[in-house]
Amino acid sequence: MTAIAFYSITGQTRRFIEKTELAAYEITDANPYYEMGEPYVLVIPTYDDEMLEPVIDFLGYNSNHQQLVGVAGGGNRNFNDLYIHNAKDIAKGLDVPVVFDFEFNGTPTDVKNFKKVVAQLGLKAVKHQ
Ligand SMILES: Cc1cc2nc3c(=O)[nH]c(=O)nc-3n(C[C@H](O)[C@H](O)[C@H](O)COP(=O)(O)O)c2cc1C
């Protein structure tokens, strides 16, 4: 099983996660210090770096950066080269792959494909243990 942690500022990423009907932990500004304690995928929207500070705090907490298996980015392709830049930066910094990307709250196809990716990561995590 691979768990999910997500962050959302205007609700698009939250809506995407809700549509997947997968259990997920929402990182909040009020308390980003929650330990996942198991392998998980991080799903985040894209903004200027400082807007993602709660996510950085979350990643820095206890084992969260070690348990991260991949990052999914939500964004807007109109940003061109800056499309999902936070997801790319975090993935690079922690040496994990960008496992998925989607715009806004995702299309039905995005929802289906993300669920596949999560299931595949779950299998991989089991194999490597
Ligand atoms: C001020 C602002 C800056 C943004 N910058 C980017 C960006 O650099 N790259 C990108 O792909 N999307 C960018 N977006 C789009 C958001 O990441 C996208 O709408 C996302 O779905 C928002 O997720 P949320 O509602 O969960 O916060 C930006 C949106 C806003 C409002």
The ligand as an SDF file (V2000), in Angstrom:
LIG
                    3D

 31 33  0  0  0  0  0  0  0  0999 V2000
   -0.5970   32.9170   -8.2020 C   0  0  0  0  0  0  0  0  0  0  0  0
   -0.5880   31.6060   -8.9470 C   0  0  0  0  0  0  0  0  0  0  0  0
    0.6120   31.1270   -9.4390 C   0  0  0  0  0  0  0  0  0  0  0  0
    0.6710   29.9050  -10.1350 C   0  0  0  0  0  0  0  0  0  0  0  0
    1.8630   29.4560  -10.6440 N   0  0  0  0  0  0  0  0  0  0  0  0
    1.8940   28.2960  -11.3610 C   0  0  0  0  0  0  0  0  0  0  0  0
    3.1170   27.8500  -11.9460 C   0  0  0  0  0  0  0  0  0  0  0  0
    4.1770   28.4690  -11.8270 O   0  0  0  0  0  0  0  0  0  0  0  0
    3.1050   26.6810  -12.6320 N   0  0  0  0  0  0  0  0  0  0  0  0
    1.9580   25.9300  -12.7880 C   0  0  0  0  0  0  0  0  0  0  0  0
    2.0230   24.8590  -13.4080 O   0  0  0  0  0  0  0  0  0  0  0  0
    0.7800   26.3540  -12.2520 N   0  0  0  0  0  0  0  0  0  0  0  0
    0.7170   27.5000  -11.5610 C   0  0  0  0  0  0  0  0  0  0  0  0
   -0.4640   27.9260  -11.0130 N   0  0  0  0  0  0  0  0  0  0  0  0
   -1.6680   27.1060  -11.2110 C   0  0  0  0  0  0  0  0  0  0  0  0
   -2.0410   26.2870   -9.9670 C   0  0  0  0  0  0  0  0  0  0  0  0
   -0.9680   25.4760   -9.5370 O   0  0  0  0  0  0  0  0  0  0  0  0
   -3.2420   25.3790  -10.3100 C   0  0  0  0  0  0  0  0  0  0  0  0
   -4.3630   26.1880  -10.5720 O   0  0  0  0  0  0  0  0  0  0  0  0
   -3.5590   24.3710   -9.2350 C   0  0  0  0  0  0  0  0  0  0  0  0
   -4.5570   23.5120   -9.7030 O   0  0  0  0  0  0  0  0  0  0  0  0
   -4.0210   25.0090   -7.9440 C   0  0  0  0  0  0  0  0  0  0  0  0
   -4.1940   24.0040   -6.9770 O   0  0  0  0  0  0  0  0  0  0  0  0
   -4.9280   24.2570   -5.5660 P   0  0  0  0  0  0  0  0  0  0  0  0
   -6.3060   24.7910   -5.8750 O   0  0  0  0  0  0  0  0  0  0  0  0
   -5.0030   22.8960   -4.9490 O   0  0  0  0  0  0  0  0  0  0  0  0
   -4.1170   25.2200   -4.7830 O   0  0  0  0  0  0  0  0  0  0  0  0
   -0.5350   29.1410  -10.3260 C   0  0  0  0  0  0  0  0  0  0  0  0
   -1.7400   29.6430   -9.8300 C   0  0  0  0  0  0  0  0  0  0  0  0
   -1.7780   30.8550   -9.1460 C   0  0  0  0  0  0  0  0  0  0  0  0
   -3.1000   31.3760   -8.6430 C   0  0  0  0  0  0  0  0  0  0  0  0
  1  2  1  0
  2  3  1  0
  2 30  2  0
  3  4  2  0
  4  5  1  0
  4 28  1  0
  5  6  2  0
  6  7  1  0
  6 13  1  0
  7  8  2  0
  7  9  1  0
  9 10  1  0
 10 11  2  0
 10 12  1  0
 12 13  2  0
 13 14  1  0
 14 15  1  0
 14 28  1  0
 15 16  1  0
 16 17  1  0
 16 18  1  0
 18 19  1  0
 18 20  1  0
 20 21  1  0
 20 22  1  0
 22 23  1  0
 23 24  1  0
 24 25  2  0
 24 26  1  0
 24 27  1  0
 28 29  2  0
 29 30  1  0
 30 31  1  0
M  END
$$$$
